[in-house]
């Protein structure tokens, strides 16, 4: 997910790397003769999208009754669907759960996003438009449980895959790769950290946008969308929006690595002292292994080096592990040993990324003007991004080759 600022966020490297914005109010009716893609059509759909986002927020914040919300949503959805279809997007309304509703983009029609939808559908992924996601201050998102990419509004308005879509496509690509036998690198980065049930509801030193939850895959996805932003700045060095988003990317990438390392050091100590509970769920051909941290025993708390470890009691970490690895384990000692090996591998990969990520963060932070990036500043950022990409590619190759040697 790429959260906007309100929080700014967010690929599937389809050969299609074809952003979100909202308006202010909703019109009472729609002019059917507005030309799709025209300034008036773009304004119209922004206004309707903003009103849908507004009523979703109002309903969640209990500022609107459910009955009023459903009546307003139905009326606005009819207008929204008509505007989407006028632009060549054939859509189907769907509700996955009470907290989500939106339109699936069908793989037919004339809008440029249809090519993306068609390519994704062949891989079992659905492209969707969901104001309920925008109401969570997200430009776009990838729902891994349902294999749905929720697109940002700018992609609908422009027909281009911008930095938000490239970010979400990278999340989807990482998930698909993680199911492959040689996708060990992507499996590490599918690890999720959830601190919603900890005393402070916060991961150590986490960015405000991801204070209680994030998946390590955000590192790979932010690297992807940062690359897109640099490409845009090479076309227009005075793109203030791109500069602003790039600044956020630099801060977050560094924060993700530091937060991940701090959290996994605590998880490791808890697993070593057996202060955890484990459960799992099928995710064929993988297993989602959940580790929940418990309070340490009296002796452990007396001697532990970090008294703040219990601040993360209740934290849940999710690891994606091949079923074959779990089949070989038949007791708690084996599970503990497996967990420690996964934790050590994760810490090792984050340590390897720390230096190139810090260099990238420093290069982005060195951009002095919020209104224009100089040629040297952009070159320094581009070189740091290239170094990070090379490090990721090298580590992926090492893990892939190691897998082939074992087999």
C-alpha positions as CSV (number, residue, x, y, z in Angstrom):
1,X,0.0,0.0,0.0
2,X,1.1,3.5,-0.6
3,X,-0.4,5.9,2.0
4,X,-0.9,9.5,1.1
5,X,0.2,12.4,3.2
6,X,-2.5,12.7,4.7
7,X,0.0,9.8,4.4
8,X,1.8,9.1,1.1
9,X,2.2,5.5,-0.2
10,X,1.5,3.1,-2.4
11,X,5.2,-4.3,-9.4
12,X,4.1,-6.7,-11.2
13,X,6.7,-6.1,-13.9
14,X,4.3,-6.7,-16.7
15,X,5.6,-5.1,-19.7
16,X,2.9,-2.6,-19.0
17,X,4.2,-0.1,-16.4
18,X,1.4,2.1,-17.8
19,X,-1.0,8.3,-9.2
20,X,-4.2,9.4,-6.3
21,X,-5.9,12.6,-6.0
22,X,-9.3,13.6,-4.7
23,X,-11.6,16.5,-5.3
24,X,-13.8,18.5,-2.9
25,X,-17.5,17.9,-3.4
26,X,-20.0,15.9,-5.5
27,X,-22.3,17.3,-8.2
28,X,-26.0,16.6,-8.2
29,X,-25.9,15.1,-11.6
30,X,-23.6,14.1,-14.4
31,X,-23.4,15.6,-17.9
32,X,-23.6,12.6,-20.2
33,X,-22.1,14.6,-23.0
34,X,-18.8,15.3,-21.3
35,X,-16.0,13.9,-23.3
36,X,-14.0,11.2,-21.4
37,X,-10.5,12.5,-20.7
38,X,-11.5,16.1,-21.1
39,X,-10.8,18.6,-18.3
40,X,-14.6,18.7,-17.5
41,X,-14.8,14.9,-17.4
42,X,-11.7,14.7,-15.1
43,X,-13.2,17.3,-12.8
44,X,-16.5,15.5,-12.7
45,X,-15.0,12.1,-11.8
46,X,-12.7,13.7,-9.2
47,X,-15.8,15.3,-7.5
48,X,-17.8,12.1,-7.4
49,X,-14.7,10.1,-6.2
50,X,-14.2,12.6,-3.4
51,X,-17.8,12.5,-2.3
52,X,-17.7,8.7,-2.2
53,X,-14.5,8.9,-0.1
54,X,-16.1,11.4,2.2
55,X,-19.2,9.3,3.0
56,X,-17.0,6.3,3.6
57,X,-15.0,8.3,6.2
58,X,-18.2,9.7,7.7
59,X,-19.7,6.3,8.1
60,X,-16.6,4.9,9.7
61,X,-16.4,7.8,12.1
62,X,-20.0,7.3,13.0
63,X,-21.0,10.7,11.6
64,X,-23.5,9.1,9.3
65,X,-26.1,6.4,9.9
66,X,-25.6,3.2,8.0
67,X,-28.9,3.6,6.2
68,X,-28.0,7.1,5.0
69,X,-24.6,5.9,4.0
70,X,-25.9,3.1,1.9
71,X,-28.5,5.3,0.1
72,X,-25.9,7.9,-0.7
73,X,-23.4,5.3,-1.8
74,X,-25.9,3.7,-4.1
75,X,-26.7,7.0,-5.8
76,X,-23.0,8.1,-6.2
77,X,-21.9,4.6,-7.3
78,X,-24.4,4.8,-10.2
79,X,-22.8,8.1,-11.3
80,X,-19.3,6.9,-10.7
81,X,-19.8,3.7,-12.7
82,X,-21.3,5.6,-15.6
83,X,-18.3,7.9,-15.7
84,X,-15.9,5.0,-15.6
85,X,-17.7,3.3,-18.4
86,X,-17.8,6.5,-20.5
87,X,-14.0,6.4,-20.3
88,X,-13.8,2.8,-21.7
89,X,-13.6,1.0,-18.3
90,X,-16.1,-1.9,-18.1
91,X,-16.6,-2.5,-14.4
92,X,-18.6,-4.7,-12.0
93,X,-19.6,-3.6,-8.5
94,X,-18.5,-6.0,-5.7
95,X,-18.5,-6.1,-1.9
96,X,-15.8,-8.3,-0.3
97,X,-16.6,-7.4,3.3
98,X,-18.4,-4.6,5.2
99,X,-15.2,-2.6,5.2
100,X,-14.6,-2.7,1.4
101,X,-16.6,-2.1,-1.7
102,X,-15.7,-1.0,-5.2
103,X,-15.7,-1.8,-8.8
104,X,-13.7,-4.6,-10.4
105,X,-12.2,-3.5,-13.7
106,X,-13.0,-6.2,-16.3
107,X,-10.4,-7.2,-18.9
108,X,-12.4,-5.6,-21.7
109,X,-12.9,-2.0,-23.0
110,X,-10.8,0.8,-24.5
111,X,-9.2,2.5,-21.5
112,X,-5.4,1.9,-21.3
113,X,-5.8,0.3,-17.9
114,X,-7.7,-2.5,-19.5
115,X,-4.4,-3.9,-20.9
116,X,-3.1,-4.0,-17.3
117,X,-6.3,-5.7,-16.1
118,X,-6.1,-8.3,-18.9
119,X,-2.5,-9.1,-18.1
120,X,-3.2,-9.3,-14.3
121,X,-6.2,-11.5,-14.8
122,X,-4.1,-14.2,-16.5
123,X,-2.0,-14.3,-13.2
124,X,-5.1,-14.5,-11.0
125,X,-5.0,-10.9,-9.9
126,X,-8.0,-8.4,-10.1
127,X,-7.7,-4.7,-10.8
128,X,-10.3,-2.7,-8.9
129,X,-11.4,0.9,-8.1
130,X,-12.3,1.4,-4.4
131,X,-13.2,4.7,-2.7
132,X,-13.3,2.8,0.5
133,X,-9.6,2.3,0.2
134,X,-9.0,6.0,-0.6
135,X,-11.0,6.8,2.6
136,X,-8.2,5.2,4.6
137,X,-5.8,7.9,3.2
138,X,-4.3,5.4,0.8
139,X,-3.5,6.3,-2.8
140,X,-3.7,2.6,-3.8
141,X,-3.2,-0.8,-2.2
142,X,-2.6,-4.5,-2.9
143,X,-4.9,-6.9,-1.0
144,X,-2.8,-10.1,-0.9
145,X,-5.6,-12.2,0.7
146,X,-7.9,-11.5,-2.2
147,X,-5.3,-10.9,-4.9
148,X,-6.7,-7.4,-5.7
149,X,-4.9,-4.2,-6.7
150,X,-6.9,-1.1,-5.8
151,X,-5.9,1.5,-8.3
152,X,-5.3,5.2,-7.6
153,X,-7.5,7.9,-9.1
154,X,-4.7,9.4,-11.2
155,X,-4.2,6.2,-13.2
156,X,-7.9,6.3,-14.1
157,X,-7.7,10.0,-15.1
158,X,-4.5,9.7,-17.1
159,X,-4.4,6.1,-18.3
160,X,-0.8,5.9,-17.1
161,X,0.8,3.7,-14.5
162,X,2.3,6.3,-12.2
163,X,4.4,5.8,-9.0
164,X,1.5,4.5,-7.0
165,X,0.5,1.8,-9.5
166,X,4.1,0.8,-10.0
167,X,4.4,0.5,-6.2
168,X,1.3,-1.8,-6.0
169,X,2.3,-3.8,-9.0
170,X,5.7,-4.5,-7.3
171,X,3.8,-5.8,-4.2
172,X,1.8,-8.2,-6.5
173,X,4.9,-9.3,-8.3
174,X,6.7,-10.0,-5.0
175,X,3.8,-12.2,-3.8
176,X,3.7,-14.2,-7.0
177,X,7.5,-14.7,-6.9
178,X,7.3,-15.8,-3.3
179,X,5.2,-18.9,-4.3
180,X,7.9,-20.1,-6.7
181,X,10.5,-22.7,-5.5
182,X,13.4,-20.2,-6.1
183,X,11.5,-17.2,-4.6
184,X,13.3,-17.4,-1.3
185,X,14.2,-13.7,-1.4
186,X,10.7,-12.6,-1.9
187,X,9.5,-14.9,0.8
188,X,11.7,-13.1,3.3
189,X,10.2,-9.8,2.3
190,X,6.7,-11.0,2.6
191,X,7.3,-11.1,6.4
192,X,4.7,-8.9,8.2
193,X,5.0,-7.2,11.6
194,X,1.7,-6.4,13.4
195,X,1.9,-4.4,16.7
196,X,-1.8,-3.6,17.0
197,X,-2.1,-5.7,20.2
198,X,1.1,-4.5,21.9
199,X,0.9,-2.1,24.9
200,X,1.9,1.0,22.9
201,X,0.4,-0.2,19.6
202,X,3.7,0.8,17.9
203,X,6.7,-0.8,16.3
204,X,10.1,0.4,17.5
205,X,10.9,3.8,15.9
206,X,8.3,3.3,13.2
207,X,7.1,5.9,10.7
208,X,3.8,7.4,11.8
209,X,2.1,5.9,8.7
210,X,3.3,2.4,9.5
211,X,3.5,2.7,13.3
212,X,1.6,-0.5,14.1
213,X,1.9,-2.6,11.0
214,X,4.0,-3.1,7.9
215,X,5.4,-5.8,5.6
216,X,9.0,-5.9,4.7
217,X,8.0,-5.9,1.1
218,X,7.4,-2.2,1.5
219,X,11.2,-1.8,1.1
220,X,11.1,-3.4,-2.4
221,X,7.9,-1.5,-3.4
222,X,9.2,1.9,-2.2
223,X,12.4,1.3,-4.1
224,X,10.3,0.7,-7.2
225,X,8.2,3.8,-6.9
226,X,11.2,5.9,-6.0
227,X,12.8,4.8,-9.3
228,X,9.6,6.0,-11.1
229,X,9.8,9.4,-9.3
230,X,13.4,9.9,-10.4
231,X,12.5,9.1,-14.0
232,X,9.8,11.8,-13.8
233,X,12.2,14.3,-12.3
234,X,14.6,13.7,-15.2
235,X,11.8,14.8,-17.5
236,X,10.8,17.8,-15.3
237,X,13.3,18.8,-12.5
238,X,10.7,21.3,-11.2
239,X,8.0,18.8,-10.4
240,X,7.4,19.8,-6.8
241,X,5.0,16.9,-6.2
242,X,7.5,14.3,-7.3
243,X,10.2,16.0,-5.1
244,X,7.9,15.9,-2.1
245,X,7.0,12.2,-2.6
246,X,10.7,11.3,-3.2
247,X,11.6,12.9,0.1
248,X,9.1,10.7,1.9
249,X,10.4,7.6,0.1
250,X,14.0,8.4,1.4
251,X,12.8,8.8,5.0
252,X,10.6,5.7,4.9
253,X,13.1,3.3,3.3
254,X,15.6,4.1,6.1
255,X,12.9,3.9,8.7
256,X,11.7,0.5,7.4
257,X,15.2,-1.1,7.7
258,X,15.8,0.3,11.2
259,X,12.4,-0.6,12.5
260,X,12.7,-4.1,11.0
261,X,16.1,-4.7,12.6
262,X,15.0,-3.4,16.0
263,X,11.8,-5.5,15.9
264,X,13.5,-8.7,14.8
265,X,16.2,-8.4,17.5
266,X,13.4,-8.4,20.1
267,X,11.6,-11.3,18.3
268,X,14.8,-13.3,18.3
269,X,15.3,-12.8,22.1
270,X,11.7,-13.8,22.8
271,X,12.0,-17.0,20.7
272,X,15.3,-17.9,22.3
273,X,13.7,-17.6,25.7
274,X,10.6,-19.5,24.5
275,X,8.3,-16.4,25.2
276,X,6.2,-17.0,22.1
277,X,3.2,-18.8,20.7
278,X,3.2,-20.2,17.2
279,X,0.3,-21.0,14.8
280,X,0.0,-21.5,11.1
281,X,-2.4,-21.5,8.2
282,X,-2.1,-23.1,4.8
283,X,-1.0,-20.7,2.0
284,X,-0.3,-23.4,-0.7
285,X,2.3,-24.3,-1.6
286,X,3.4,-22.2,1.4
287,X,2.5,-22.0,5.0
288,X,1.8,-18.7,6.8
289,X,3.6,-19.2,10.1
290,X,2.5,-16.7,12.9
291,X,4.6,-16.0,15.9
292,X,2.9,-14.1,18.8
293,X,5.2,-12.7,21.5
294,X,4.3,-13.6,25.1
295,X,5.5,-12.1,28.4
296,X,8.9,-13.4,29.5
297,X,9.3,-15.5,32.6
298,X,10.4,-13.9,35.9
299,X,14.0,-15.1,35.6
300,X,14.2,-14.0,32.0
301,X,12.9,-10.5,32.9
302,X,15.3,-10.3,35.7
303,X,18.4,-11.0,33.5
304,X,17.3,-9.8,30.1
305,X,19.5,-7.1,28.7
306,X,16.7,-5.0,27.2
307,X,13.9,-4.2,29.7
308,X,11.8,-2.8,26.8
309,X,11.4,-6.3,25.2
310,X,8.0,-6.7,26.9
311,X,6.8,-3.5,25.2
312,X,6.2,-5.8,22.2
313,X,4.3,-8.5,24.1
314,X,1.3,-9.2,21.8
315,X,3.2,-8.5,18.6
316,X,2.5,-10.9,15.8
317,X,5.0,-11.7,13.1
318,X,4.0,-13.6,9.9
319,X,6.6,-15.7,8.0
320,X,6.0,-17.4,4.7
321,X,7.6,-20.8,4.6
322,X,7.5,-23.7,2.1
323,X,5.3,-26.6,3.3
324,X,8.2,-28.9,2.6
325,X,10.2,-27.3,5.4
326,X,7.5,-27.8,8.0
327,X,6.9,-31.4,7.0
328,X,10.4,-32.2,8.3
329,X,9.6,-30.8,11.7
330,X,7.8,-32.9,14.3
331,X,8.4,-31.2,17.7
332,X,8.5,-27.8,19.3
333,X,12.3,-27.8,19.3
334,X,12.3,-28.1,15.6
335,X,9.8,-25.3,15.1
336,X,12.0,-23.1,17.4
337,X,15.1,-23.9,15.4
338,X,13.3,-23.2,12.1
339,X,12.0,-19.9,13.5
340,X,15.5,-18.8,14.6
341,X,16.9,-19.6,11.2
342,X,14.2,-17.5,9.5
343,X,14.8,-14.6,11.9
344,X,18.6,-14.7,11.4
345,X,18.1,-14.8,7.6
346,X,15.8,-11.8,7.8
347,X,18.2,-9.8,10.0
348,X,21.0,-10.6,7.7
349,X,19.2,-9.3,4.6
350,X,18.2,-6.1,6.4
351,X,21.8,-5.6,7.5
352,X,22.9,-6.0,3.9
353,X,20.4,-3.4,2.7
354,X,21.2,-0.9,5.5
355,X,24.2,0.7,3.9
356,X,22.7,1.3,0.4
357,X,19.4,2.4,1.9
358,X,21.3,4.9,4.1
359,X,23.2,6.2,1.1
360,X,20.0,6.7,-0.8
361,X,18.3,8.4,2.1
362,X,21.2,10.8,2.4
363,X,21.2,11.6,-1.3
364,X,17.5,12.4,-1.2
365,X,17.9,14.4,2.0
366,X,20.6,16.5,0.2
367,X,18.0,17.9,-2.2
368,X,18.0,21.5,-1.0
369,X,15.1,23.1,-2.9
370,X,11.5,21.7,-2.6
371,X,10.8,23.4,-6.0
372,X,13.7,22.2,-8.2
373,X,16.2,19.4,-8.2
374,X,19.7,20.1,-9.6
375,X,21.4,17.8,-12.2
376,X,24.0,16.8,-9.6
377,X,21.4,16.1,-6.9
378,X,19.4,13.9,-9.3
379,X,22.5,12.1,-10.4
380,X,23.5,11.3,-6.8
381,X,20.0,10.0,-6.1
382,X,20.0,7.9,-9.3
383,X,23.4,6.4,-8.5
384,X,22.3,5.5,-5.0
385,X,19.1,3.9,-6.3
386,X,21.1,1.9,-8.8
387,X,23.4,0.7,-6.0
388,X,20.3,-0.4,-4.0
389,X,18.8,-2.2,-7.0
390,X,22.1,-4.0,-7.7
391,X,22.3,-5.1,-4.0
392,X,18.8,-6.5,-4.2
393,X,19.4,-8.2,-7.5
394,X,22.7,-9.8,-6.2
395,X,21.0,-11.1,-3.1
396,X,18.2,-12.5,-5.1
397,X,20.7,-14.3,-7.4
398,X,22.6,-15.7,-4.4
399,X,19.5,-17.2,-2.9
400,X,18.3,-18.5,-6.3
401,X,21.7,-20.2,-7.0
402,X,21.8,-21.6,-3.5
403,X,18.3,-23.1,-4.0
404,X,19.5,-24.7,-7.3
405,X,22.6,-26.1,-5.5
406,X,20.5,-27.7,-2.8
407,X,18.3,-29.3,-5.4
